[in-house]
Amino acid sequence: MQLYHHPYSMDSQKVRLALEEKGIDYTSYHVNPLTGKNMDVLFFRMNQSAKLPVFQNGSHIIFQAIDIIQYIENLSVSLNGEDNPTNTMVTEWIERIDLWSPKIFTLAHVPEKYRLFVSKFVRRVVIARMVQAPDLASVYHLKLREAYGTEEKLKNPENLKQSEEKLCHLLDDAEIQLGITKYLAGEDYTMADSMFIPVLARIVLLDLEEEFITCRPNVSAYYNMVKKRPSFKKVIAKYFQGWRKYKTLLRTWCFLHIRDLFRRY
């Protein structure tokens, strides 16, 4: 089993947490979207959405995080003989969390000069790949249009407002639920938690913890609890806890500047 992912990808974090919690072995391939690696021709032929993660088990390839997590749940039942199928509450939480897209929320809280530099670099990568693979040029062109479309959405503050409102509704509901149960869908860790934890980690990474987490005591206590789990330490803390986030971001930033300096796209 192979997983194409990257620590920056929130959906990748969701899937990796699920794999780690279920104890399923897999081969890890890092594909950095900020450097345009998800636009490389070989990867793009396999996954023309260029989105992460991508999970492959033999000839079976899955592209959506929610579908991968459901597959992992079923695979765990098969491999480990588990007899506790996903309950309705778990499914409902997974689907609700999946409805919130972090894209606009994340990009809107990244300093504009860094966001625009990365966006320009990735667009140049896409143009270079169009030359390398003319048969995929029309599909690459769609990715260019998508990139410009995202920049236009970021100019409209209403889009960020809507994203934050959806996030607050999700967090408010979680606050109520976590006042009743230890984890999001009961007293035991489930795939719903694997979906939810990266949402909180993204908020913390953007230094918005006070605004969205600390003001919700149950959610705050829950996050402090799950941070102690081995899966969290391996998937998220290794890259983004404390000083590590600066190391992770600096490495990418240096890579981008060097490649841009030498026009290596």
C-alpha positions as CSV (number, residue, x, y, z in Angstrom):
1,M,0.0,0.0,0.0
2,Q,1.3,3.4,-1.0
3,L,0.2,6.9,0.3
4,Y,1.1,10.0,-1.7
5,H,0.8,12.9,0.8
6,H,2.5,15.8,2.4
7,P,2.4,17.3,6.0
8,Y,1.0,20.6,4.6
9,S,-2.1,18.8,3.3
10,M,-4.8,18.7,5.9
11,D,-6.5,15.8,4.1
12,S,-3.2,13.9,4.1
13,Q,-3.1,14.4,7.9
14,K,-6.6,12.9,8.2
15,V,-5.6,9.8,6.3
16,R,-2.3,9.3,8.0
17,L,-3.9,9.6,11.5
18,A,-6.4,6.9,10.4
19,L,-3.6,4.6,9.1
20,E,-1.5,5.1,12.3
21,E,-4.4,4.6,14.6
22,K,-5.4,1.4,12.8
23,G,-1.8,0.2,12.7
24,I,-1.8,-0.4,9.0
25,D,1.7,-0.4,7.3
26,Y,2.1,1.7,4.1
27,T,4.8,3.2,2.0
28,S,5.0,6.9,2.3
29,Y,5.7,9.3,-0.7
30,H,6.0,13.0,0.0
31,V,4.5,15.2,-2.7
32,N,4.9,18.9,-1.7
33,P,2.1,21.0,-3.2
34,L,3.8,24.3,-2.4
35,T,6.7,23.4,-4.7
36,G,4.4,22.0,-7.4
37,K,5.4,18.4,-7.0
38,N,1.8,17.4,-7.4
39,M,1.9,18.8,-10.9
40,D,4.8,16.5,-12.0
41,V,3.7,14.6,-15.1
42,L,3.9,11.1,-13.7
43,F,1.8,12.0,-10.7
44,F,-0.6,14.2,-12.7
45,R,-1.3,11.4,-15.1
46,M,-2.4,9.2,-12.2
47,N,-4.3,12.0,-10.5
48,Q,-5.4,14.9,-12.7
49,S,-7.1,16.7,-9.8
50,A,-3.5,17.1,-8.4
51,K,-5.0,17.0,-4.9
52,L,-3.6,15.1,-2.0
53,P,-3.6,12.5,-0.6
54,V,-3.7,9.6,-3.1
55,F,-4.0,6.0,-1.7
56,Q,-3.0,3.0,-3.7
57,N,-3.5,-0.6,-2.8
58,G,-2.4,-2.7,-5.8
59,S,-4.5,-1.6,-8.8
60,H,-7.0,0.1,-6.5
61,I,-6.5,3.9,-6.3
62,I,-8.5,6.3,-4.1
63,F,-8.3,10.1,-4.3
64,Q,-10.8,11.5,-1.8
65,A,-9.8,11.6,1.9
66,I,-13.3,10.6,3.1
67,D,-13.3,7.6,0.7
68,I,-9.8,6.6,1.8
69,I,-10.7,6.7,5.5
70,Q,-13.8,4.5,4.8
71,Y,-11.6,2.1,2.9
72,I,-9.1,2.1,5.8
73,E,-11.9,1.3,8.2
74,N,-13.1,-1.6,6.1
75,L,-9.5,-2.8,5.6
76,S,-8.9,-2.8,9.4
77,V,-12.0,-4.9,9.9
78,S,-10.7,-7.4,7.3
79,L,-7.0,-7.5,8.6
80,N,-7.6,-7.3,12.3
81,G,-11.0,-9.1,12.6
82,E,-12.6,-6.1,14.2
83,D,-16.3,-6.5,14.7
84,N,-17.3,-2.9,15.4
85,P,-18.5,-1.4,12.2
86,T,-18.7,2.4,11.9
87,N,-21.7,3.7,13.7
88,T,-24.1,6.3,12.5
89,M,-22.6,9.1,14.7
90,V,-19.1,8.5,13.4
91,T,-20.4,8.6,9.8
92,E,-22.3,11.8,10.4
93,W,-19.3,13.6,11.9
94,I,-17.0,12.4,9.2
95,E,-19.4,13.8,6.5
96,R,-19.9,17.1,8.4
97,I,-16.2,17.7,8.8
98,D,-15.6,16.9,5.2
99,L,-18.0,19.6,4.1
100,W,-15.7,22.3,5.4
101,S,-12.9,23.2,3.0
102,P,-9.9,24.8,4.7
103,K,-8.5,26.3,1.4
104,I,-9.9,29.9,1.6
105,F,-9.5,30.0,5.4
106,T,-5.9,28.9,5.2
107,L,-4.8,31.1,2.3
108,A,-6.5,34.2,3.7
109,H,-4.5,33.9,6.9
110,V,-1.1,33.5,5.2
111,P,0.8,36.8,4.7
112,E,0.0,38.0,1.2
113,K,3.6,38.3,0.0
114,Y,4.3,34.7,0.8
115,R,1.0,33.5,-0.7
116,L,1.4,35.4,-3.9
117,F,5.0,34.2,-4.3
118,V,4.0,30.5,-3.9
119,S,1.0,31.0,-6.2
120,K,3.2,32.5,-8.9
121,F,5.8,29.8,-8.6
122,V,3.2,27.0,-8.9
123,R,1.7,28.6,-11.9
124,R,5.1,28.7,-13.6
125,V,5.5,25.0,-12.7
126,V,2.2,24.2,-14.4
127,I,3.2,26.1,-17.5
128,A,6.5,24.2,-17.6
129,R,4.6,20.9,-17.3
130,M,2.3,21.9,-20.2
131,V,5.4,22.0,-22.4
132,Q,6.7,18.7,-21.1
133,A,3.4,16.9,-21.7
134,P,1.4,18.5,-24.5
135,D,-1.2,15.8,-24.4
136,L,-2.1,17.0,-20.9
137,A,-2.0,20.7,-21.8
138,S,-5.8,21.2,-21.6
139,V,-6.0,19.6,-18.2
140,Y,-3.0,21.7,-16.9
141,H,-4.8,24.8,-18.3
142,L,-7.7,24.0,-16.1
143,K,-5.4,24.0,-13.1
144,L,-4.1,27.5,-14.1
145,R,-7.7,28.7,-14.3
146,E,-8.4,27.2,-10.9
147,A,-5.3,29.1,-9.4
148,Y,-6.5,32.4,-10.8
149,G,-10.0,31.7,-9.6
150,T,-8.7,31.1,-6.1
151,E,-6.9,34.5,-6.1
152,E,-10.1,36.2,-7.2
153,K,-12.1,34.5,-4.4
154,L,-9.5,35.7,-1.8
155,K,-10.2,39.3,-2.9
156,N,-13.8,39.0,-1.8
157,P,-13.9,39.1,2.1
158,E,-17.3,37.5,2.0
159,N,-15.7,34.2,1.0
160,L,-13.5,34.2,4.1
161,K,-16.5,35.2,6.3
162,Q,-18.5,32.2,5.0
163,S,-15.7,29.8,5.6
164,E,-15.2,31.1,9.1
165,E,-18.9,30.9,9.8
166,K,-19.0,27.2,8.7
167,L,-15.9,26.5,10.8
168,C,-17.5,28.1,13.9
169,H,-20.7,26.1,13.5
170,L,-18.6,22.9,13.3
171,L,-16.6,23.9,16.4
172,D,-19.7,24.9,18.3
173,D,-21.3,21.6,17.7
174,A,-18.1,19.8,18.7
175,E,-18.0,21.8,21.9
176,I,-21.4,20.6,22.8
177,Q,-20.6,17.0,21.9
178,L,-17.3,17.0,23.8
179,G,-19.1,18.1,26.9
180,I,-21.0,14.8,26.7
181,T,-18.4,12.3,25.4
182,K,-14.7,12.0,25.7
183,Y,-14.1,11.8,21.9
184,L,-16.1,13.3,19.1
185,A,-18.4,10.2,18.5
186,G,-18.3,8.5,21.9
187,E,-16.0,7.3,24.6
188,D,-13.5,5.8,22.2
189,Y,-11.3,7.2,19.5
190,T,-12.8,6.8,16.0
191,M,-12.2,7.9,12.4
192,A,-14.3,11.0,13.2
193,D,-11.4,12.1,15.4
194,S,-8.9,11.4,12.6
195,M,-11.0,13.8,10.5
196,F,-11.4,16.5,13.2
197,I,-7.9,16.7,14.8
198,P,-6.2,18.2,11.6
199,V,-8.8,20.9,11.6
200,L,-7.7,22.0,15.1
201,A,-4.1,21.6,14.1
202,R,-4.5,23.9,11.1
203,I,-6.1,26.6,13.4
204,V,-3.1,26.3,15.7
205,L,-0.6,26.4,12.8
206,L,-2.1,29.7,11.7
207,D,-1.8,31.1,15.2
208,L,-5.6,31.4,15.6
209,E,-5.9,29.2,18.6
210,E,-7.2,32.0,20.9
211,E,-9.9,33.0,18.5
212,F,-11.3,29.5,17.7
213,I,-10.1,26.9,20.2
214,T,-9.2,28.4,23.6
215,C,-12.7,30.1,23.8
216,R,-14.3,26.6,23.6
217,P,-13.1,24.8,26.8
218,N,-14.2,21.4,25.8
219,V,-12.6,21.6,22.4
220,S,-9.4,23.0,24.0
221,A,-9.3,20.1,26.6
222,Y,-9.9,17.6,23.8
223,Y,-7.1,19.0,21.7
224,N,-4.7,18.9,24.6
225,M,-5.6,15.3,25.2
226,V,-5.3,14.0,21.6
227,K,-1.9,15.8,21.2
228,K,-0.5,13.1,23.5
229,R,-1.4,10.3,21.2
230,P,1.5,8.6,19.3
231,S,-0.3,9.1,16.0
232,F,-0.5,12.9,16.6
233,K,3.2,13.1,17.4
234,K,4.1,11.2,14.3
235,V,1.8,12.8,11.8
236,I,1.5,16.4,13.0
237,A,3.8,17.3,16.0
238,K,6.9,16.0,14.1
239,Y,6.5,18.8,11.6
240,F,4.5,21.6,13.2
241,Q,4.8,21.6,17.0
242,G,6.7,24.4,18.5
243,W,9.9,25.3,16.7
244,R,9.5,22.4,14.2
245,K,6.9,24.4,12.2
246,Y,9.5,27.0,11.4
247,K,12.0,24.3,10.3
248,T,9.4,22.7,8.1
249,L,8.3,26.0,6.5
250,L,11.9,27.4,6.2
251,R,13.0,24.3,4.3
252,T,10.2,24.8,1.7
253,W,10.8,28.5,1.5
254,C,14.5,28.0,0.7
255,F,13.7,25.4,-1.9
256,L,11.3,27.7,-3.6
257,H,13.7,30.7,-3.7
258,I,16.6,28.6,-5.0
259,R,14.4,27.0,-7.8
260,D,13.0,30.4,-8.7
261,L,16.4,32.1,-8.8
262,F,17.6,29.5,-11.3
263,R,14.3,29.3,-13.1
264,R,14.1,25.6,-12.4
265,Y,10.4,24.8,-12.6
